[in-house]
Amino acid sequence: MRLWLAAVGRVKPGPELDLFNQYSKRLAAPITLREVEEKRPLPLPERMAREADLLLAAIPAQAVVVALDERGKVMGSVDFATRLGRWRDDGIADLAFVIGGADGHGQVVRQRAALLLSFGAMTWPHMLVRAMLAEQLWRAQAIAAGHPYHRA
């Protein structure tokens, strides 16, 4: 299963990128990062719709989409690993995670998503969410392999 991450905004060198890279390198399946940006000063609804279009254009058309969204489902690491394993076992070729802009996802992304996933009720910096996602993907891989990294 190929992993994709499409995110609004460009990451700058620094600790968040280092952490993302650290966990990404551990993944058995590499994760392809695609960054998108709408620089025009559009009204909020138009900007959100444009960002949604850019995010979906950055991933394979047939990909299963997981939208990281503060209003999404909160899952434990074992449940997340189980869901990923189910998609893998179902023969899903491409799994794409999408991180929206500061104001969230446009409706087209929310409708396309097979899962709206939340990392909790707190608001997280989008650059840190990339690293958190990479760590949870690594943790899910470790859980599936019976590796002692995850101690539950």
LUMVEXGU-98587 format. One record per residue: residue number from 1; residue in one letter; x, y, z negated of N, C-alpha, C in turn. Coordinates in pm, whole numbers. Layout:
<vexza nr="NUM" rest="A" n_px="X" n_py="Y" n_pz="Z" ca_px="X" ca_py="Y" ca_pz="Z" c_px="X" c_py="Y" c_pz="Z"/>
...
//
This chain:
<vexza nr="1" rest="M" n_px="86" n_py="-117" n_pz="0" ca_px="0" ca_py="0" ca_pz="0" c_px="90" c_py="124" c_pz="0"/>
<vexza nr="2" rest="R" n_px="65" n_py="212" n_pz="95" ca_px="140" ca_py="337" ca_pz="103" c_px="73" c_py="442" c_pz="13"/>
<vexza nr="3" rest="L" n_px="156" n_py="517" n_pz="-57" ca_px="107" ca_py="620" ca_pz="-148" c_px="134" c_py="758" c_pz="-89"/>
<vexza nr="4" rest="W" n_px="37" n_py="845" n_pz="-104" ca_px="45" ca_py="983" ca_pz="-54" c_px="7" c_py="1077" c_pz="-166"/>
<vexza nr="5" rest="L" n_px="68" n_py="1194" n_pz="-167" ca_px="28" ca_py="1301" ca_pz="-255" c_px="21" c_py="1428" c_pz="-173"/>
<vexza nr="6" rest="A" n_px="-98" n_py="1484" n_pz="-162" ca_px="-118" ca_py="1612" ca_pz="-95" c_px="-153" c_py="1713" c_pz="-203"/>
<vexza nr="7" rest="A" n_px="-83" n_py="1825" n_pz="-202" ca_px="-102" ca_py="1923" ca_pz="-308" c_px="-99" c_py="2063" c_pz="-252"/>
<vexza nr="8" rest="V" n_px="-182" n_py="2148" n_pz="-308" ca_px="-181" ca_py="2289" ca_pz="-274" c_px="-66" c_py="2355" c_pz="-350"/>
<vexza nr="9" rest="G" n_px="17" n_py="2426" n_pz="-279" ca_px="128" ca_py="2496" ca_pz="-341" c_px="260" c_py="2428" c_pz="-313"/>
<vexza nr="10" rest="R" n_px="364" n_py="2506" n_pz="-316" ca_px="500" ca_py="2457" ca_pz="-289" c_px="576" c_py="2449" c_pz="-421"/>
<vexza nr="11" rest="V" n_px="634" n_py="2334" n_pz="-446" ca_px="713" ca_py="2317" ca_pz="-567" c_px="851" c_py="2379" c_pz="-548"/>
<vexza nr="12" rest="K" n_px="898" n_py="2442" n_pz="-653" ca_px="1031" ca_py="2503" ca_pz="-652" c_px="1125" c_py="2413" c_pz="-731"/>
<vexza nr="13" rest="P" n_px="1254" n_py="2419" n_pz="-701" ca_px="1348" ca_py="2340" ca_pz="-781" c_px="1334" c_py="2373" c_pz="-929"/>
<vexza nr="14" rest="G" n_px="1341" n_py="2270" n_pz="-1011" ca_px="1328" ca_py="2291" ca_pz="-1155" c_px="1292" c_py="2161" c_pz="-1224"/>
<vexza nr="15" rest="P" n_px="1263" n_py="2167" n_pz="-1352" ca_px="1239" ca_py="2045" ca_pz="-1429" c_px="1117" c_py="1965" c_pz="-1383"/>
<vexza nr="16" rest="E" n_px="1013" n_py="2032" n_pz="-1337" ca_px="894" ca_py="1959" ca_pz="-1291" c_px="926" c_py="1875" c_pz="-1168"/>
<vexza nr="17" rest="L" n_px="999" n_py="1933" n_pz="-1074" ca_px="1040" ca_py="1860" ca_pz="-955" c_px="1135" c_py="1747" c_pz="-991"/>
<vexza nr="18" rest="D" n_px="1228" n_py="1773" n_pz="-1081" ca_px="1321" ca_py="1670" ca_pz="-1124" c_px="1247" c_py="1551" c_pz="-1184"/>
<vexza nr="19" rest="L" n_px="1149" n_py="1580" n_pz="-1267" ca_px="1072" ca_py="1473" ca_pz="-1331" c_px="990" c_py="1396" c_pz="-1228"/>
<vexza nr="20" rest="F" n_px="927" n_py="1468" n_pz="-1135" ca_px="853" ca_py="1402" ca_pz="-1027" c_px="946" c_py="1308" c_pz="-950"/>
<vexza nr="21" rest="N" n_px="1063" n_py="1358" n_pz="-913" ca_px="1158" ca_py="1277" ca_pz="-836" c_px="1208" c_py="1158" c_pz="-916"/>
<vexza nr="22" rest="Q" n_px="1229" n_py="1176" n_pz="-1045" ca_px="1277" ca_py="1067" ca_pz="-1130" c_px="1181" c_py="949" c_pz="-1126"/>
<vexza nr="23" rest="Y" n_px="1052" n_py="976" n_pz="-1145" ca_px="954" ca_py="867" ca_pz="-1144" c_px="923" c_py="817" c_pz="-1004"/>
<vexza nr="24" rest="S" n_px="923" n_py="907" n_pz="-908" ca_px="895" ca_py="865" ca_pz="-770" c_px="997" c_py="764" c_pz="-720"/>
<vexza nr="25" rest="K" n_px="1123" n_py="784" n_pz="-757" ca_px="1229" ca_py="693" ca_pz="-713" c_px="1212" c_py="552" c_pz="-769"/>
<vexza nr="26" rest="R" n_px="1141" n_py="539" n_pz="-879" ca_px="1121" ca_py="409" ca_pz="-942" c_px="1009" c_py="327" c_pz="-878"/>
<vexza nr="27" rest="L" n_px="927" n_py="393" n_pz="-799" ca_px="811" ca_py="325" ca_pz="-741" c_px="854" c_py="225" c_pz="-633"/>
<vexza nr="28" rest="A" n_px="792" n_py="108" n_pz="-635" ca_px="821" ca_py="7" ca_pz="-532" c_px="776" c_py="58" c_pz="-395"/>
<vexza nr="29" rest="A" n_px="661" n_py="120" n_pz="-392" ca_px="611" ca_py="182" ca_pz="-269" c_px="643" c_py="331" c_pz="-277"/>
<vexza nr="30" rest="P" n_px="715" n_py="386" n_pz="-182" ca_px="747" ca_py="529" ca_pz="-190" c_px="620" c_py="614" c_pz="-180"/>
<vexza nr="31" rest="I" n_px="627" n_py="731" n_pz="-241" ca_px="515" ca_py="824" ca_pz="-232" c_px="557" c_py="938" c_pz="-141"/>
<vexza nr="32" rest="T" n_px="473" n_py="967" n_pz="-43" ca_px="498" ca_py="1075" ca_pz="51" c_px="428" c_py="1200" c_pz="1"/>
<vexza nr="33" rest="L" n_px="505" n_py="1306" n_pz="-20" ca_px="452" ca_py="1433" ca_pz="-68" c_px="428" c_py="1526" c_pz="50"/>
<vexza nr="34" rest="R" n_px="307" n_py="1578" n_pz="58" ca_px="272" ca_py="1679" ca_pz="159" c_px="217" c_py="1801" c_pz="85"/>
<vexza nr="35" rest="E" n_px="282" n_py="1913" n_pz="105" ca_px="239" ca_py="2037" ca_pz="41" c_px="169" c_py="2125" c_pz="143"/>
<vexza nr="36" rest="V" n_px="60" n_py="2186" n_pz="101" ca_px="-16" ca_py="2275" ca_pz="189" c_px="-37" c_py="2408" c_pz="118"/>
<vexza nr="37" rest="E" n_px="-61" n_py="2510" n_pz="199" ca_px="-79" ca_py="2643" ca_pz="142" c_px="-162" c_py="2728" c_pz="237"/>
<vexza nr="38" rest="E" n_px="-254" n_py="2800" n_pz="181" ca_px="-330" ca_py="2900" ca_pz="256" c_px="-286" c_py="3035" c_pz="202"/>
<vexza nr="39" rest="K" n_px="-218" n_py="3111" n_pz="285" ca_px="-162" ca_py="3238" ca_pz="239" c_px="-253" c_py="3357" c_pz="263"/>
<vexza nr="40" rest="R" n_px="-352" n_py="3340" n_pz="349" ca_px="-441" ca_py="3453" ca_pz="377" c_px="-525" c_py="3484" c_pz="254"/>
<vexza nr="41" rest="P" n_px="-553" n_py="3611" n_pz="228" ca_px="-637" ca_py="3648" ca_pz="114" c_px="-785" c_py="3628" c_pz="146"/>
<vexza nr="42" rest="L" n_px="-833" n_py="3507" n_pz="134" ca_px="-971" ca_py="3476" ca_pz="166" c_px="-1059" c_py="3484" c_pz="42"/>
<vexza nr="43" rest="P" n_px="-1188" n_py="3511" n_pz="59" ca_px="-1279" ca_py="3502" ca_pz="-54" c_px="-1275" c_py="3360" c_pz="-111"/>
<vexza nr="44" rest="L" n_px="-1300" n_py="3348" n_pz="-240" ca_px="-1285" ca_py="3221" ca_pz="-310" c_px="-1350" c_py="3102" c_pz="-241"/>
<vexza nr="45" rest="P" n_px="-1478" n_py="3107" n_pz="-203" ca_px="-1537" ca_py="2988" ca_pz="-139" c_px="-1467" c_py="2950" c_pz="-9"/>
<vexza nr="46" rest="E" n_px="-1427" n_py="3050" n_pz="69" ca_px="-1357" ca_py="3022" ca_pz="195" c_px="-1218" c_py="2964" c_pz="169"/>
<vexza nr="47" rest="R" n_px="-1148" n_py="3018" n_pz="68" ca_px="-1015" ca_py="2966" ca_pz="37" c_px="-1023" c_py="2821" c_pz="-10"/>
<vexza nr="48" rest="M" n_px="-1120" n_py="2790" n_pz="-96" ca_px="-1134" ca_py="2653" ca_pz="-145" c_px="-1167" c_py="2558" c_pz="-30"/>
<vexza nr="49" rest="A" n_px="-1252" n_py="2600" n_pz="60" ca_px="-1287" ca_py="2517" ca_pz="176" c_px="-1165" c_py="2498" c_pz="266"/>
<vexza nr="50" rest="R" n_px="-1089" n_py="2604" n_pz="286" ca_px="-969" ca_py="2594" ca_pz="370" c_px="-865" c_py="2502" c_pz="307"/>
<vexza nr="51" rest="E" n_px="-843" n_py="2515" n_pz="176" ca_px="-750" ca_py="2427" ca_pz="106" c_px="-794" c_py="2281" c_pz="116"/>
<vexza nr="52" rest="A" n_px="-924" n_py="2258" n_pz="104" ca_px="-977" ca_py="2122" ca_pz="117" c_px="-947" c_py="2066" c_pz="255"/>
<vexza nr="53" rest="D" n_px="-969" n_py="2146" n_pz="357" ca_px="-940" ca_py="2101" ca_pz="494" c_px="-791" c_py="2071" c_pz="511"/>
<vexza nr="54" rest="L" n_px="-705" n_py="2156" n_pz="456" ca_px="-561" ca_py="2134" ca_pz="466" c_px="-518" c_py="2007" c_pz="394"/>
<vexza nr="55" rest="L" n_px="-574" n_py="1985" n_pz="276" ca_px="-540" ca_py="1864" ca_pz="200" c_px="-578" c_py="1738" c_pz="277"/>
<vexza nr="56" rest="L" n_px="-699" n_py="1736" n_pz="329" ca_px="-745" ca_py="1616" ca_pz="399" c_px="-671" c_py="1595" c_pz="531"/>
<vexza nr="57" rest="A" n_px="-628" n_py="1704" n_pz="594" ca_px="-550" ca_py="1692" ca_pz="717" c_px="-408" c_py="1639" c_pz="690"/>
<vexza nr="58" rest="A" n_px="-363" n_py="1649" n_pz="565" ca_px="-227" ca_py="1610" ca_pz="530" c_px="-213" c_py="1461" c_pz="496"/>
<vexza nr="59" rest="I" n_px="-324" n_py="1391" n_pz="492" ca_px="-322" ca_py="1249" ca_pz="456" c_px="-383" c_py="1166" c_pz="568"/>
<vexza nr="60" rest="P" n_px="-354" n_py="1036" n_pz="571" ca_px="-414" ca_py="952" ca_pz="675" c_px="-567" c_py="954" c_pz="669"/>
<vexza nr="61" rest="A" n_px="-629" n_py="955" n_pz="784" ca_px="-775" ca_py="964" ca_pz="793" c_px="-845" c_py="849" c_pz="721"/>
<vexza nr="62" rest="Q" n_px="-784" n_py="731" n_pz="720" ca_px="-848" ca_py="614" ca_pz="661" c_px="-812" c_py="594" c_pz="514"/>
<vexza nr="63" rest="A" n_px="-733" n_py="683" n_pz="457" ca_px="-686" ca_py="667" ca_pz="319" c_px="-801" c_py="671" c_pz="219"/>
<vexza nr="64" rest="V" n_px="-787" n_py="591" n_pz="114" ca_px="-873" ca_py="604" ca_pz="-3" c_px="-821" c_py="726" c_pz="-79"/>
<vexza nr="65" rest="V" n_px="-912" n_py="815" n_pz="-115" ca_px="-873" ca_py="943" ca_pz="-176" c_px="-906" c_py="944" c_pz="-325"/>
<vexza nr="66" rest="V" n_px="-807" n_py="986" n_pz="-403" ca_px="-825" ca_py="1010" ca_pz="-546" c_px="-798" c_py="1159" c_pz="-567"/>
<vexza nr="67" rest="A" n_px="-900" n_py="1232" n_pz="-608" ca_px="-886" ca_py="1376" ca_pz="-632" c_px="-861" c_py="1399" c_pz="-780"/>
<vexza nr="68" rest="L" n_px="-750" n_py="1463" n_pz="-810" ca_px="-722" ca_py="1500" ca_pz="-949" c_px="-806" c_py="1623" c_pz="-980"/>
<vexza nr="69" rest="D" n_px="-893" n_py="1608" n_pz="-1079" ca_px="-995" ca_py="1709" ca_pz="-1104" c_px="-1026" c_py="1711" c_pz="-1253"/>
<vexza nr="70" rest="E" n_px="-1026" n_py="1829" n_pz="-1313" ca_px="-1052" ca_py="1838" ca_pz="-1456" c_px="-1189" c_py="1785" c_pz="-1496"/>
<vexza nr="71" rest="R" n_px="-1281" n_py="1778" n_pz="-1402" ca_px="-1415" ca_py="1726" ca_pz="-1431" c_px="-1429" c_py="1578" c_pz="-1395"/>
<vexza nr="72" rest="G" n_px="-1317" n_py="1516" n_pz="-1361" ca_px="-1319" ca_py="1377" ca_pz="-1319" c_px="-1323" c_py="1280" c_pz="-1436"/>
<vexza nr="73" rest="K" n_px="-1307" n_py="1154" n_pz="-1402" ca_px="-1310" ca_py="1045" ca_pz="-1499" c_px="-1176" c_py="1038" c_pz="-1571"/>
<vexza nr="74" rest="V" n_px="-1181" n_py="1027" n_pz="-1702" ca_px="-1061" ca_py="1006" ca_pz="-1782" c_px="-1042" c_py="855" c_pz="-1794"/>
<vexza nr="75" rest="M" n_px="-923" n_py="809" n_pz="-1757" ca_px="-894" ca_py="665" ca_pz="-1761" c_px="-768" c_py="642" c_pz="-1844"/>
<vexza nr="76" rest="G" n_px="-767" n_py="531" n_pz="-1915" ca_px="-644" ca_py="489" ca_pz="-1980" c_px="-550" c_py="431" c_pz="-1876"/>
<vexza nr="77" rest="S" n_px="-425" n_py="414" n_pz="-1913" ca_px="-325" ca_py="365" ca_pz="-1820" c_px="-354" c_py="224" c_pz="-1771"/>
<vexza nr="78" rest="V" n_px="-404" n_py="138" n_pz="-1858" ca_px="-435" ca_py="1" ca_pz="-1818" c_px="-550" c_py="0" c_pz="-1718"/>
<vexza nr="79" rest="D" n_px="-652" n_py="81" n_pz="-1742" ca_px="-765" ca_py="89" ca_pz="-1647" c_px="-719" c_py="145" c_pz="-1513"/>
<vexza nr="80" rest="F" n_px="-630" n_py="244" n_pz="-1517" ca_px="-576" ca_py="302" ca_pz="-1394" c_px="-497" c_py="196" c_pz="-1318"/>
<vexza nr="81" rest="A" n_px="-414" n_py="120" n_pz="-1388" ca_px="-337" ca_py="13" ca_pz="-1324" c_px="-429" c_py="-92" c_pz="-1264"/>
<vexza nr="82" rest="T" n_px="-536" n_py="-124" n_pz="-1334" ca_px="-633" ca_py="-222" ca_pz="-1283" c_px="-699" c_py="-172" c_pz="-1156"/>
<vexza nr="83" rest="R" n_px="-736" n_py="-44" n_pz="-1153" ca_px="-800" ca_py="14" ca_pz="-1034" c_px="-703" c_py="12" c_pz="-916"/>
<vexza nr="84" rest="L" n_px="-578" n_py="49" n_pz="-939" ca_px="-479" ca_py="46" ca_pz="-832" c_px="-458" c_py="-97" c_pz="-781"/>
<vexza nr="85" rest="G" n_px="-453" n_py="-192" n_pz="-873" ca_px="-437" ca_py="-332" ca_pz="-834" c_px="-554" c_py="-382" c_pz="-752"/>
<vexza nr="86" rest="R" n_px="-673" n_py="-339" n_pz="-786" ca_px="-793" ca_py="-379" ca_pz="-711" c_px="-786" c_py="-326" c_pz="-568"/>
<vexza nr="87" rest="W" n_px="-747" n_py="-198" n_pz="-554" ca_px="-734" ca_py="-141" ca_pz="-420" c_px="-626" c_py="-214" c_pz="-340"/>
<vexza nr="88" rest="R" n_px="-514" n_py="-243" n_pz="-405" ca_px="-406" ca_py="-317" ca_pz="-338" c_px="-457" c_py="-455" c_pz="-293"/>
<vexza nr="89" rest="D" n_px="-525" n_py="-525" n_pz="-383" ca_px="-575" ca_py="-659" ca_pz="-352" c_px="-684" c_py="-657" c_pz="-246"/>
<vexza nr="90" rest="D" n_px="-755" n_py="-545" n_pz="-235" ca_px="-858" ca_py="-530" ca_pz="-131" c_px="-797" c_py="-495" c_pz="4"/>
<vexza nr="91" rest="G" n_px="-667" n_py="-481" n_pz="10" ca_px="-600" ca_py="-454" ca_pz="136" c_px="-599" c_py="-308" c_pz="177"/>
<vexza nr="92" rest="I" n_px="-619" n_py="-218" n_pz="82" ca_px="-613" ca_py="-76" ca_pz="114" c_px="-471" c_py="-43" c_pz="161"/>
<vexza nr="93" rest="A" n_px="-458" n_py="14" n_pz="279" ca_px="-326" ca_py="44" ca_pz="335" c_px="-270" c_py="176" c_pz="283"/>
<vexza nr="94" rest="D" n_px="-357" n_py="276" n_pz="266" ca_px="-314" ca_py="409" ca_pz="226" c_px="-398" c_py="459" c_pz="110"/>
<vexza nr="95" rest="L" n_px="-331" n_py="500" n_pz="4" ca_px="-397" ca_py="558" ca_pz="-113" c_px="-342" c_py="698" c_pz="-129"/>
<vexza nr="96" rest="A" n_px="-430" n_py="797" n_pz="-124" ca_px="-388" ca_py="938" ca_pz="-127" c_px="-443" c_py="1007" c_pz="-250"/>
<vexza nr="97" rest="F" n_px="-355" n_py="1072" n_pz="-322" ca_px="-392" ca_py="1156" ca_pz="-435" c_px="-386" c_py="1300" c_pz="-388"/>
<vexza nr="98" rest="V" n_px="-485" n_py="1380" n_pz="-428" ca_px="-488" ca_py="1520" ca_pz="-387" c_px="-502" c_py="1610" c_pz="-509"/>
<vexza nr="99" rest="I" n_px="-422" n_py="1715" n_pz="-509" ca_px="-424" ca_py="1815" ca_pz="-615" c_px="-464" c_py="1946" c_pz="-550"/>
<vexza nr="100" rest="G" n_px="-574" n_py="2002" n_pz="-597" ca_px="-626" ca_py="2125" ca_pz="-538" c_px="-554" c_py="2249" c_pz="-587"/>
<vexza nr="101" rest="G" n_px="-604" n_py="2362" n_pz="-545" ca_px="-548" ca_py="2490" ca_pz="-585" c_px="-595" c_py="2530" c_pz="-724"/>
<vexza nr="102" rest="A" n_px="-564" n_py="2652" n_pz="-761" ca_px="-593" ca_py="2702" ca_pz="-895" c_px="-741" c_py="2698" c_pz="-930"/>
<vexza nr="103" rest="D" n_px="-827" n_py="2706" n_pz="-829" ca_px="-971" ca_py="2708" ca_pz="-854" c_px="-1038" c_py="2573" c_pz="-830"/>
<vexza nr="104" rest="G" n_px="-958" n_py="2470" n_pz="-810" ca_px="-1014" ca_py="2335" ca_pz="-795" c_px="-1031" c_py="2295" c_pz="-649"/>
<vexza nr="105" rest="H" n_px="-1106" n_py="2189" n_pz="-632" ca_px="-1126" ca_py="2130" ca_pz="-500" c_px="-1250" c_py="2185" c_pz="-431"/>
<vexza nr="106" rest="G" n_px="-1240" n_py="2198" n_pz="-301" ca_px="-1357" ca_py="2229" ca_pz="-220" c_px="-1449" c_py="2108" c_pz="-215"/>
<vexza nr="107" rest="Q" n_px="-1573" n_py="2131" n_pz="-184" ca_px="-1675" ca_py="2025" ca_pz="-187" c_px="-1641" c_py="1908" c_pz="-95"/>
<vexza nr="108" rest="V" n_px="-1579" n_py="1933" n_pz="18" ca_px="-1549" ca_py="1826" ca_pz="112" c_px="-1452" c_py="1724" c_pz="51"/>
<vexza nr="109" rest="V" n_px="-1357" n_py="1770" n_pz="-30" ca_px="-1265" ca_py="1678" ca_pz="-98" c_px="-1341" c_py="1598" c_pz="-203"/>
<vexza nr="110" rest="R" n_px="-1422" n_py="1665" n_pz="-281" ca_px="-1497" ca_py="1595" ca_pz="-387" c_px="-1588" c_py="1487" c_pz="-327"/>
<vexza nr="111" rest="Q" n_px="-1648" n_py="1516" n_pz="-212" ca_px="-1735" ca_py="1418" ca_pz="-147" c_px="-1656" c_py="1303" c_pz="-87"/>
<vexza nr="112" rest="R" n_px="-1537" n_py="1330" n_pz="-38" ca_px="-1456" ca_py="1227" ca_pz="26" c_px="-1389" c_py="1134" c_pz="-75"/>
<vexza nr="113" rest="A" n_px="-1369" n_py="1181" n_pz="-197" ca_px="-1294" ca_py="1107" ca_pz="-297" c_px="-1367" c_py="980" c_pz="-342"/>
<vexza nr="114" rest="A" n_px="-1291" n_py="871" n_pz="-346" ca_px="-1341" ca_py="746" ca_pz="-404" c_px="-1339" c_py="755" c_pz="-556"/>
<vexza nr="115" rest="L" n_px="-1252" n_py="843" n_pz="-607" ca_px="-1239" ca_py="861" ca_pz="-751" c_px="-1200" c_py="1005" c_pz="-780"/>
<vexza nr="116" rest="L" n_px="-1272" n_py="1068" n_pz="-872" ca_px="-1231" ca_py="1197" ca_pz="-928" c_px="-1164" c_py="1162" c_pz="-1061"/>
<vexza nr="117" rest="L" n_px="-1037" n_py="1192" n_pz="-1073" ca_px="-957" ca_py="1151" ca_pz="-1188" c_px="-911" c_py="1272" c_pz="-1267"/>
<vexza nr="118" rest="S" n_px="-929" n_py="1265" n_pz="-1399" ca_px="-886" ca_py="1373" ca_pz="-1487" c_px="-775" c_py="1323" c_pz="-1578"/>
<vexza nr="119" rest="F" n_px="-679" n_py="1409" n_pz="-1604" ca_px="-575" ca_py="1380" ca_pz="-1703" c_px="-613" c_py="1438" c_pz="-1838"/>
<vexza nr="120" rest="G" n_px="-740" n_py="1456" n_pz="-1861" ca_px="-789" ca_py="1504" ca_pz="-1991" c_px="-854" c_py="1641" c_pz="-1980"/>
<vexza nr="121" rest="A" n_px="-907" n_py="1684" n_pz="-2093" ca_px="-984" ca_py="1809" ca_pz="-2097" c_px="-895" c_py="1934" c_pz="-2089"/>
<vexza nr="122" rest="M" n_px="-768" n_py="1919" n_pz="-2121" ca_px="-679" ca_py="2034" ca_pz="-2115" c_px="-646" c_py="2070" c_pz="-1971"/>
<vexza nr="123" rest="T" n_px="-612" n_py="2195" n_pz="-1949" ca_px="-567" ca_py="2239" ca_pz="-1817" c_px="-416" c_py="2222" c_pz="-1811"/>
<vexza nr="124" rest="W" n_px="-369" n_py="2159" n_pz="-1703" ca_px="-225" ca_py="2133" ca_pz="-1685" c_px="-173" c_py="2214" c_pz="-1567"/>
<vexza nr="125" rest="P" n_px="-48" n_py="2261" n_pz="-1574" ca_px="11" ca_py="2326" ca_pz="-1458" c_px="16" c_py="2227" c_pz="-1341"/>
<vexza nr="126" rest="H" n_px="-21" n_py="2271" n_pz="-1224" ca_px="-28" ca_py="2180" ca_pz="-1109" c_px="105" c_py="2116" c_pz="-1076"/>
<vexza nr="127" rest="M" n_px="214" n_py="2186" n_pz="-1098" ca_px="345" ca_py="2127" ca_pz="-1071" c_px="376" c_py="2017" c_pz="-1171"/>
<vexza nr="128" rest="L" n_px="331" n_py="2032" n_pz="-1295" ca_px="351" ca_py="1928" ca_pz="-1395" c_px="261" c_py="1808" c_pz="-1367"/>
<vexza nr="129" rest="V" n_px="143" n_py="1831" n_pz="-1312" ca_px="51" ca_py="1721" ca_pz="-1278" c_px="116" c_py="1626" c_pz="-1178"/>
<vexza nr="130" rest="R" n_px="194" n_py="1679" n_pz="-1087" ca_px="265" ca_py="1593" ca_pz="-991" c_px="354" c_py="1493" c_pz="-1066"/>
<vexza nr="131" rest="A" n_px="429" n_py="1544" n_pz="-1163" ca_px="518" ca_py="1457" ca_pz="-1242" c_px="437" c_py="1359" c_pz="-1325"/>
<vexza nr="132" rest="M" n_px="328" n_py="1405" n_pz="-1384" ca_px="243" ca_py="1316" ca_pz="-1464" c_px="185" c_py="1205" c_pz="-1378"/>
<vexza nr="133" rest="L" n_px="144" n_py="1237" n_pz="-1257" ca_px="91" ca_py="1136" ca_pz="-1166" c_px="199" c_py="1034" c_pz="-1131"/>
<vexza nr="134" rest="A" n_px="319" n_py="1081" n_pz="-1097" ca_px="427" ca_py="989" ca_pz="-1062" c_px="457" c_py="896" c_pz="-1179"/>
<vexza nr="135" rest="E" n_px="456" n_py="951" n_pz="-1301" ca_px="481" ca_py="866" ca_pz="-1418" c_px="371" c_py="763" c_pz="-1435"/>
<vexza nr="136" rest="Q" n_px="247" n_py="802" n_pz="-1416" ca_px="136" ca_py="707" ca_pz="-1432" c_px="137" c_py="600" c_pz="-1322"/>
<vexza nr="137" rest="L" n_px="181" n_py="636" n_pz="-1203" ca_px="196" ca_py="535" ca_pz="-1097" c_px="307" c_py="436" c_pz="-1134"/>
<vexza nr="138" rest="W" n_px="417" n_py="487" n_pz="-1187" ca_px="525" ca_py="399" ca_pz="-1233" c_px="476" c_py="310" c_pz="-1348"/>
<vexza nr="139" rest="R" n_px="402" n_py="371" n_pz="-1441" ca_px="349" ca_py="294" ca_pz="-1555" c_px="254" c_py="185" c_pz="-1506"/>
<vexza nr="140" rest="A" n_px="169" n_py="218" n_pz="-1410" ca_px="76" ca_py="119" ca_pz="-1354" c_px="154" c_py="5" c_pz="-1290"/>
<vexza nr="141" rest="Q" n_px="259" n_py="38" n_pz="-1220" ca_px="344" ca_py="-64" ca_pz="-1158" c_px="407" c_py="-153" c_pz="-1266"/>
<vexza nr="142" rest="A" n_px="452" n_py="-92" n_pz="-1375" ca_px="513" ca_py="-167" ca_pz="-1485" c_px="409" c_py="-257" c_pz="-1553"/>
<vexza nr="143" rest="I" n_px="288" n_py="-207" n_pz="-1572" ca_px="181" ca_py="-287" ca_pz="-1632" c_px="152" c_py="-408" c_pz="-1545"/>
<vexza nr="144" rest="A" n_px="138" n_py="-387" n_pz="-1415" ca_px="108" ca_py="-497" ca_pz="-1322" c_px="218" c_py="-602" c_pz="-1321"/>
<vexza nr="145" rest="A" n_px="343" n_py="-559" n_pz="-1342" ca_px="457" ca_py="-651" ca_pz="-1340" c_px="485" c_py="-714" c_pz="-1476"/>
<vexza nr="146" rest="G" n_px="411" n_py="-673" n_pz="-1580" ca_px="437" ca_py="-723" ca_pz="-1713" c_px="565" c_py="-667" c_pz="-1775"/>
<vexza nr="147" rest="H" n_px="611" n_py="-555" n_pz="-1722" ca_px="733" ca_py="-490" ca_pz="-1770" c_px="705" c_py="-427" c_pz="-1906"/>
<vexza nr="148" rest="P" n_px="803" n_py="-428" n_pz="-1997" ca_px="777" ca_py="-374" ca_pz="-2133" c_px="769" c_py="-221" c_pz="-2143"/>
<vexza nr="149" rest="Y" n_px="782" n_py="-149" n_pz="-2031" ca_px="775" ca_py="-2" ca_pz="-2036" c_px="647" c_py="43" c_pz="-2105"/>
<vexza nr="150" rest="H" n_px="535" n_py="-20" n_pz="-2071" ca_px="407" ca_py="18" ca_pz="-2130" c_px="382" c_py="-69" c_pz="-2252"/>
<vexza nr="151" rest="R" n_px="373" n_py="-6" n_pz="-2365" ca_px="345" ca_py="-81" ca_pz="-2489" c_px="207" c_py="-41" c_pz="-2538"/>
<vexza nr="152" rest="A" n_px="113" n_py="-131" n_pz="-2519" ca_px="-24" ca_py="-99" ca_pz="-2562" c_px="-66" c_py="-191" c_pz="-2674"/>
//
